[in-house]
């Protein structure tokens, strides 16, 4: 055994589900049901998931939803049993008498939401900021500093979108100890590249030409940060 607790749910019609309690992501009550969520069972080798699996458990009597929710929590804890049956419609076995059946088992039922964060002043980004969407403002002139490429690591990524255009330049810059930004940003008409430099010092949302919605996405390979983007007007951003 690998030391984990496992939960099993059987619906009628040869529709069964198993996952580890480590992948349990929470539960909520609604009228006569408890919705239970797990990190998707079908995930890639890197652990990435396109969504969450959703199990809907029927609660027979209105008003018992909270008790049923607590019973699910107790079952997830596992106690001394490495495998716990949450609901078994086939044999009429449930972790608590308030649960009367499995309404549905839906894989990847919930989408993955990106973390959106507003940056309104100079910010030092960290490794844990990977995957975020940063909303920028030109209300003041300031810079946002990337982590070192080595600290960020391969796969670090972020998207920067100008939310509020204004009269000030806003920059994304590498750590002061390195020059690791590489990129190419097409012109608005796609006819030519605004920049195709092999090693750039910073990305600038230009005060005179940037517009709300202009974006740049950055991906790190552990050695460099690679930038690409698009804007409404030619020259909205500069890689200098």
KELUMKOL-920752 format. One line per field, with one value per residue (C-alpha): residue number from 1; z, y, x. Coordinates in pm, 1 decimal. Last residue first. Example, Ala and Ser with C-alpha at 12.3 -4.5 7.8 and 13.67 -1.06 7.14 Angstrom:
<rs>
pos	[2:1];
zz	[714.0:780.0];
yy	[-106.0:-450.0];
xx	[1367.0:1230.0];
</rs>
This chain:
<rs>
pos	[240:239:238:237:236:235:234:233:232:231:230:229:228:227:226:225:224:223:222:221:220:219:218:217:216:215:214:213:212:211:210:209:208:207:206:205:204:203:202:201:200:199:198:197:196:195:194:193:192:191:190:189:188:187:186:185:184:183:182:181:180:179:178:177:176:175:174:173:172:171:170:169:168:167:166:165:164:163:162:161:160:159:158:157:156:155:154:153:152:151:150:149:148:147:146:145:144:143:142:141:140:139:138:137:136:135:134:133:132:131:130:129:128:127:126:125:124:123:122:121:120:119:118:117:116:115:114:113:112:111:110:109:108:107:106:105:104:103:102:101:100:99:98:97:96:95:94:93:92:91:90:89:88:87:86:85:84:83:82:81:80:79:78:77:76:75:74:73:72:71:70:69:68:67:66:65:64:63:62:61:60:59:58:57:56:55:54:53:52:51:50:49:48:47:46:45:44:43:42:41:40:39:38:37:36:35:34:33:32:31:30:29:28:27:26:25:24:23:22:21:20:19:18:17:16:15:14:13:12:11:10:9:8:7:6:5:4:3:2:1];
zz	[-2561.0:-2624.1:-2699.6:-2667.9:-2840.4:-3140.9:-3398.9:-3247.2:-3100.9:-2929.1:-2943.9:-2746.7:-2732.9:-2470.8:-2397.7:-2055.8:-2050.6:-1878.2:-1693.1:-1998.0:-1904.2:-2067.6:-2099.7:-2244.6:-2351.3:-2380.2:-2514.5:-2380.1:-2293.0:-2535.6:-2569.1:-2819.0:-2631.8:-2295.3:-2438.5:-2259.5:-2215.2:-2211.2:-2071.4:-2123.4:-2449.8:-2576.8:-2916.1:-3052.1:-3281.1:-3216.6:-3377.2:-3607.0:-3948.9:-4147.2:-3863.3:-3886.7:-3515.7:-3529.4:-3407.6:-3075.5:-3077.3:-2769.2:-2546.9:-2188.1:-1992.4:-1918.7:-1567.9:-1222.8:-1216.2:-1236.0:-1563.4:-1649.9:-1715.0:-1776.8:-1755.2:-1939.6:-1823.9:-1984.6:-1947.7:-2045.9:-1785.2:-1815.7:-1988.1:-1989.2:-1863.2:-1894.3:-1681.5:-1719.7:-1531.7:-1726.7:-1674.6:-1355.4:-1190.3:-966.4:-1257.3:-1473.6:-1198.5:-1076.8:-1299.8:-1196.5:-1247.2:-1331.3:-1259.8:-1421.2:-1285.4:-1404.5:-1676.9:-1531.1:-1555.8:-1504.3:-1428.1:-1531.8:-1312.0:-1415.0:-1226.3:-934.2:-700.6:-847.9:-740.2:-898.8:-755.3:-791.2:-867.7:-839.4:-962.3:-1036.6:-1044.6:-1001.4:-1193.6:-1091.5:-1374.2:-1326.7:-1421.0:-1545.6:-1343.0:-1446.9:-1545.7:-1502.9:-1406.6:-1175.5:-1121.5:-877.7:-648.3:-388.2:-52.5:164.6:500.7:620.2:617.8:442.5:197.0:97.5:-118.9:-296.7:-649.3:-536.3:-352.3:-190.7:4.9:30.0:213.5:127.3:356.1:660.2:994.2:996.0:639.2:678.5:353.8:517.3:799.9:550.0:362.2:689.1:762.4:424.8:494.2:824.7:647.2:378.3:629.2:604.0:308.6:333.8:90.2:22.0:-328.1:-391.6:-689.3:-780.9:-967.7:-1122.3:-1150.2:-1443.1:-1711.8:-1475.7:-1464.2:-1263.2:-1481.3:-1613.7:-1740.6:-1554.0:-1583.3:-1220.0:-1208.7:-876.3:-673.5:-598.7:-397.8:-446.6:-165.8:-264.6:-133.5:-200.6:-224.7:-16.2:-91.0:-107.0:-118.3:-329.0:-256.3:-446.1:-129.1:-50.3:-343.0:-630.4:-733.3:-949.7:-1072.2:-1351.6:-1431.8:-1473.4:-1112.6:-938.8:-728.1:-535.6:-395.3:-173.2:-123.5:168.8:98.0:258.5:-67.2:0.0];
yy	[4720.2:4519.0:4777.2:4758.4:4932.0:4990.7:4919.5:4958.8:4720.3:4498.7:4151.1:3949.9:3727.5:3685.1:3412.3:3413.2:3253.4:2973.4:2769.3:2741.0:3042.9:3153.9:3514.3:3639.8:4000.6:4178.6:4487.4:4485.2:4853.8:5049.5:5118.8:5385.2:5696.1:5544.9:5248.9:4919.9:4841.0:4499.6:4498.0:4418.8:4228.1:3935.8:3781.8:4078.3:4028.3:4348.5:4520.9:4224.4:4275.6:4247.3:4126.1:4432.7:4508.9:4452.3:4122.8:4095.6:3889.7:3784.7:3709.1:3830.1:3682.9:3974.9:3896.2:4027.7:4303.9:4047.2:4075.1:4362.1:4409.5:4775.9:5034.3:5364.7:5649.7:5861.0:5621.2:5288.6:5083.5:4705.4:4629.9:4253.2:4058.0:3679.0:3456.8:3143.5:2927.7:2604.9:2558.3:2720.2:3049.5:3036.0:2965.0:3232.4:3489.9:3618.8:3878.8:4244.1:4461.6:4823.2:5157.4:5475.1:5566.9:5539.8:5310.7:5009.5:4638.1:4325.4:4018.6:3674.0:3410.8:3077.9:3120.2:3361.6:3096.1:3152.9:3515.3:3852.3:4172.6:4446.5:4818.4:4961.1:4889.0:4516.8:4356.5:3981.0:3719.0:3355.9:3130.6:2907.7:2541.1:2426.7:2211.3:1883.7:1706.6:1370.0:1357.3:1094.2:1140.5:1105.9:855.8:732.2:760.4:955.4:1036.6:684.5:753.8:602.4:434.1:73.9:-7.1:-293.5:-153.8:204.8:200.9:533.1:654.1:316.3:362.5:207.5:249.4:178.1:274.7:618.6:725.5:1100.4:1111.1:907.0:1156.9:1442.2:1253.7:1202.8:1574.5:1654.1:1408.4:1580.2:1916.3:1786.3:1641.8:1929.5:1782.5:1405.9:1156.1:1320.7:1231.6:1236.0:1429.3:1345.1:1601.4:1540.4:1854.1:2026.8:2027.6:1872.7:1890.8:1617.3:1613.5:1270.2:1395.7:1367.5:1143.1:1114.7:1481.9:1652.9:1561.8:1737.2:1626.8:1783.8:1692.6:1678.2:1732.4:2109.1:2208.2:2115.3:2161.8:1944.1:1986.3:1917.3:1548.2:1441.9:1327.2:1123.8:906.5:837.7:569.2:588.8:345.4:348.8:-11.2:85.5:179.1:414.5:294.9:533.0:431.4:633.8:567.4:649.8:685.7:495.7:354.6:0.0];
xx	[1458.3:1145.8:879.2:505.7:215.5:440.2:174.0:-171.0:-428.1:-176.5:-32.7:219.1:523.7:790.6:1043.6:1212.8:1556.3:1748.0:1486.7:1265.0:1052.4:727.4:607.1:278.6:231.3:-101.4:-274.7:-631.3:-646.4:-432.8:-60.3:48.8:161.5:252.6:445.1:388.5:757.6:923.8:1276.0:1642.4:1628.4:1835.3:1774.6:1582.5:1287.0:1098.8:802.8:769.4:624.0:304.9:86.8:-135.0:-93.8:279.2:413.7:600.3:918.5:1104.1:1397.5:1423.3:1715.0:1946.3:2065.8:2157.0:1894.7:1614.2:1432.2:1197.5:828.9:757.8:480.0:514.2:294.8:22.9:-264.1:-413.2:-598.5:-626.1:-297.4:-266.0:35.5:37.0:256.1:462.8:710.8:749.8:1122.8:1239.4:1148.0:1455.0:1687.9:1527.5:1568.2:1233.6:1067.9:1053.9:745.4:824.8:656.7:524.7:183.0:-176.4:-44.2:-222.8:-157.0:-366.8:-156.8:-276.0:-118.2:29.0:354.6:331.5:475.0:821.4:810.7:735.7:880.5:622.0:628.3:277.4:-75.5:-52.6:-398.8:-412.3:-609.9:-562.4:-671.6:-972.8:-964.5:-1300.6:-1538.3:-1693.3:-1374.5:-1547.3:-1914.1:-2059.7:-2432.1:-2723.3:-2556.7:-2801.8:-2975.1:-2733.7:-2892.0:-2816.7:-2443.9:-2143.0:-2377.6:-2452.7:-2755.8:-2581.1:-2578.5:-2624.7:-2292.2:-2201.2:-1899.9:-1729.2:-1399.5:-1064.4:-760.7:-982.9:-831.0:-992.8:-1053.5:-1055.6:-1253.8:-1531.1:-1554.8:-1583.9:-1857.0:-2043.7:-2015.5:-2171.6:-2454.0:-2523.0:-2531.2:-2768.6:-3015.2:-3262.0:-3446.1:-3465.5:-3318.2:-2985.2:-2860.8:-2487.1:-2352.0:-1991.6:-1784.7:-1443.1:-1233.5:-1073.1:-807.7:-558.4:-181.9:-12.8:297.6:211.1:-120.9:-448.9:-753.0:-868.9:-955.3:-886.4:-1189.9:-1517.0:-1823.3:-2167.1:-2406.8:-2771.8:-3125.4:-3118.2:-2754.6:-2454.2:-2087.5:-1779.3:-1403.2:-1096.9:-1035.9:-724.1:-545.4:-858.5:-759.6:-996.4:-1242.2:-1554.7:-1817.4:-2075.1:-2166.6:-2534.1:-2601.5:-2361.7:-2070.8:-1845.1:-1507.1:-1275.2:-907.1:-680.2:-311.0:-23.6:113.8:0.0];
</rs>
